[in-house]
């Protein structure tokens, strides 16, 4: 049984026990990897920090590779019995991928054109997949923004914590990408119609919303971080990974029970009736018996999207969160909305491995189509917030355009993840 945490006052949320801390990697300070010795003098807790607070820990290719190096090392080290992953600063675990670098790659000429973008997505997808296969207890500390590529890293952890400031979202519709890094897998498995709402509006979900949906496992105060590390060091660790996961589960539950920090109320519950009405036109069973998961009707999805767009305009609401979601949908990329509908229909019938393979196709096609680069320009580079999408509405997106975004760049057996 895990030892019950002793509550401490005025504990710093981002410091580990100095007497037990050993820094094993500070590669250009982008990723900090610490091995903290437990009370038995044998086992260790690995603590990985995404260390780019000035970019809200946005992940680029170098960070992806460093993260993978650390996880691979700790996965193979029997002395490491559990891992904690968190972000530097108080604003974000990770607000996403470094899309400015992707923009530069898409704008580059000659041999440099798309070279970085292709390498980034191939690296991000394959290496985030390792998180899902880590095997040992992996605690992801969701404080502040957890979005996009950062969410792709976070969501693979076995023990996901949300704090009082958690803002979790797949906001890709706003920049012309799509909810990537396994978004197809997780969004399609959320209780209907939450996945549709999150993907098509990019709405930010707080910890209470995420706990109810199963996107996180625990709601803890951010100030509990240091005390959690100390208590992890006091556990009676074993070689049995299942037992160690049970220790971590019970320890985090005991922290959650004793947390007195106020959490924001559920935005989703306050708007549940309107969201249900909005997506009442969507038939969630349309592909339930479709075993050929790569064959769905894009034309049918187009009609559903047109119905959603029409219904949105008919719902009267003065709720700020709902209105923001509606604005995100109307101002977002119409082609992305079509990809999202494909994700929600196809992803629920795919394994995680199949999703990773499939989404890489969409990611590399997205950097070869004009909406993604235009979305980054408008929302991040020029910040005029007026993207000139290739199509002005979901009704104007041709079926052939969506088919192009779904078309593989490789022949059979040549996919980079064929042997994933």
N, C-alpha and C positions, 0 to 999 in steps of 0.2 A: 504494500500500500504506500502511496506517496505521502511524504511528510507534509503536514498542514502548514501553509505559509504564515509566518509571523508578520503582522502588519507593521509597517514603518511609516513614520511621518517625515515629510519634507525630503523624500528620497529623490535624487536626480534620476530622470527617466532614461538617460543615455550613457550611464557609466557602468562598467563591469568591475567585479572585485579585483582591484589592482594587484593584490598579493597572489592571485591565482592566474593572472592574465599573461599569456605569452603571445606576442605578435609574430605570426609566421609568414605574413605576406603583406606588403604595402606597395604593390606594383603601381607606381605613379600615383598613389593615393586614390585611385578610382575605386578600388575595392579593398577593403580592410578585412583580413581574415585572422581571427584570434582563436586560439585553442585554450580554453579555460579548464584547468585541472579540477576534478571533483574531489570530494572529501576522502575518497579511498586512495588517492594518490596514483591511480592507474587510468581510470576513464577520464574522458574529456568531453566538454561541450564546445562545438564549433560555432562561432558567432561571426556571421558575414554581414558587413555593412556596405550598402551602396553609397559611395562617398562622393557625391557630386551635388551637394545641397544647393549650390547656386543655379543649377539647372533642374531643381526638384528631382534629382536623381534619375533624369532621363537616360536611357540606356542606349549606348552606341555599340558599334561592332567590337571595339576594344574591350569594353566592359562585359559584353556577352562572352567573349573568349576568356576573360579573367574569371568570371563567375563559373563558367564551365570547368576551368582548371581546378578551382577550389572544391566544387561539388564532387568532381571525379576523384580528387585526392581523399576527401573525407569519406566518400562512399567506400573506398577501398581500405580505409584505415579502421581496423577493429577497435582501436582505442577511442575513436570518436563514436559516442553512443547516441548523440542527438545534435541537431543543428538549429540555430536561430538565424533568421534572415530579416534585416530591417534596413531602413533608410536613414541617412544622416540628416540632421536638422529636424525641425518640427512641422514642416509643411507637407512632406510626402514620403511614402514608401518609394514610389516611382510614378511620375506623372506620364510615363509613356516612353516611346522611342525618341531618339534625337532626330526629329524630322527635318531640321535644318540641314543636316548632313545628307539626308535622302534628297532633299530639294537640290542641293548642290550637285549631287550625282546625276539627277535627272536633267539638269541644265547643262551638264558638262558636254564637251565635244570630243570627237575622235575616240580613241581607245578608252578614255576615262568615262565615256557616257554609259551610265547604269552599272559600271563596274562595282562601285561601292554598294549601291542599292541591292544588286543581286547577292553580293557577298553577305550583306547585313541580314537579309531575310533568310537565306539558307542557314547562316550561323545561328540566328535567333531561334528559328523553328527547331532545328536539330538539338540545340543545346538546352532550350527550355524543356524539351521532352525529357531530358535527363532528370529534371526536378520531379516529374511524376514517378520516375522509377527509382528514386533515391533509396527507398526501402526503410530507412531508419526514421525516427521521429524528426520531422522538419516543421518548425514553428515559423510562420510568416507573420510579421508584426505589421498590421495594416493601420498605420497612423497617417492622417491627412489624405492626400490624393493617391489613389491606386487606380491607374487608368491605362488603357491601351496595352502597349507592350509590357508595361509594368504590371498590369493585371495578369497578363499571360505568364509572367514569372511567379507572381503571388499565388495564383489559383491552383498551381500544381502541388502546393505544400500539403502535407497530411494534417496539419493543425493550423487553421487560419484564424487569426485574431483581428478583430476590429475594435478600434478605440473610439472615444467620444467624438473625434474629429474626422472619422473615416468618410471619404467621398469617393465611392467606387463607381466606375463607369466604363462603358465601351462607347466613346464619343466619336468614332471614326466617320460617321455620316456627315459630320461637320467639315471634314477635310477631304472627302472623296476617296477614302480607302474602304475598309469594311472591318467589322469586329474580328480581329485576327488573333493569331497565336492561340488556337483552340477555342475561339469564341463560338464557332459552329457547334462544338460539342457541348459546351456548358449552357449557352443560351437556349438551345433546343430542348434541354432537359429541365428548364425552370417551369414552375407551375404556370400554365396558360392563364392570362396572356402576358405575363411579366417579361418573358424573353422578347416578345414582339415590341413591347413598350421600351425596354432598355435599348434594344438595338436600333430601332427606328427613330428614337428621340435623343439618344445619348444621355439620358437623364442620370444625374448623380444620385446614388443610393447611400443612405447612412447605415450605421452599424445595425440598428434595429431592423431596418428593411432587409439587409443582407443576411442577418441571422434567421429571419423568418423564411427567407428564400433558400437557405442552405448554401449561400455563397461564402459565408464564414461560419466558423464553429463556435466562437466565443466572443463575448463583449467584455473587454477589460479596459480599465483606465490606463492612459499612457504613462502615468506616474508609477504604474506597477512594474514597468520593464526591468528596472534594476533589481527589485526584490525577486522577480521571477528568475532571473539569472542565478541569484544566490540560492534560491530554493532548488533549482535544477541541479546545482552542484551538491546538494545534500541528499539526493535520491540514491536508493540502493540499486544501482544499475546492474544489468545482467547481460549475457550474450544473446538472450532471447529477445529478438526485435519486437515481437508481438507484446511481450510483457512490458518492454520499455515504452511502447506506444501507449499502453494502458496507464503506466505511471504518468506520462505527460498529460493524457486525457483527464485523469482524475485531479492532477495538480492544477491544470488550467480551469477546470470546473470549480475547484475550491476557491481560486482567485475570483472567478466570476460571481460566485455566491456572496463574497465579501466586498465586492466593489460597490462603493457608495457614490461614485461620480455620476452626476446626471447625464443621461444620454438623450439626444433629440428624439422627438416622437416620429413615428413612421409617416413618411410622405406618401408612400404607396397606399397604406390603409385609408388615409384621408381622401384619396382619389380613386379608390378601387372601383366604385360604381361607374364613374365616367370612363375609366380605362376599359372596363368590361364591355360597356356599351360601344366604345370605339372599335373594339376588335370582335364584336359579335358577328361581323360579316366574314370573319376568317374561319374556315372549316379546318380545324386542327387534325381531323381524322383523314384528310384527303390523301395522305401518303402512308397511312398506318400499315396497309397491307401491300405496299409497293416494295417488293424485294429488290427490284432493279433500282437501287438508290441513286444512281447517277442519271436516271431518266425521269425528269419531272416536267410538268408543263410550265414553261416560262410565261406563256400567254395567259394561263389561269392566274399565275401570281400577279401579272400585270393588272388584271381585272380586280383582284383583291386589293392591290395597292390603290387603285383608283377609288375603290369603295371606301377604304380607310381615309384617304385624303378628303373625300366628300363628307364623311361622317365627322371628321375632326372639326370642320367648319360649322357643323350643326350643334356641337356641344357647347353650352354656355357655362363657363366656369370663371370664377375670380381668384382661383388658387394660383399663386405665383409659380409654384413648381410645375403644375400642369401646363400653364401658359408657356413657360420656358420650354417644356418638352414639345409642345405644338409648334413653337417658333423654330426650334431646332429641326423638326421634320420638314416644315415648309421651306426653310432656308438651306437645308442640307442637300447633299448630292442625290439627284433622282436615280442615277445608275447604281449608287451604293444601296439605295432602298431595295432595288431589284435583287442585288446580290444577297442582301440580308434575308429576303424571302426564300431564296434558294438555300441559304444556310440553315434556316429554321426547319425547312422541310427535309433536307437531305441529312443534315448533321445528326439528327436523332437516331438514324439508322446506321451510323458509322461507328467504328471503334475509334479510340483516341488516335491511334497510329494512322488510320485512314484519313481522319480529319486533318492531321498535320501534313500529310502528303497532298491532300486536296487543296488546302488553304495556301500552300506554297505556290501552286499554279495561279491562284487568284492574286496573290501578292505580286508575283513577277509580271503578271498581265497588268496589274494596276499601275506599276511604274512605267509601263509601255503605253498607257492610255492617258489622255490629257487631263482628266478631272482631278487626279491626285495631286499633280504638281500645281494646278490652279488653286486647289483648296489650301495647300500649304502657303502659297503666295498670299492669298487673301487673308487667311486667319493668323499666320505666324510671321511672314516676312514683311509684307507691306502693311498689314493690319488695317486694310480698308473694310474688311468684313463684308465684302461684296463679291463673292466668287462668281465668275462667269462660267457656269456649268455648261457642258456640251448640249444638255437638254434642259428645258425650262421646267418640266414637270414629269412626274412618273408616267403620265399618259404618253409623253412624247418619246420615251426611250424605246427604240426598236428592239424587237426580240433578237435580232442579229447582233446588236451591240452587247447584249448580255451574254450571248453565246460566245462572243469573242473574248470576253473577260473570263470565261470558264474553260477556254480551250487550252489544252496542255501544250507546253513548248517542247515536249520530248516525245520520242517514239516509245513504244512499249519496252520496258526494261531499262530505259535510260534516265528515268527520274532520279534525281540526286538522293532521294530517300527510299529507293527500292529495297535497300537492305537495312532500313532503320530498325 
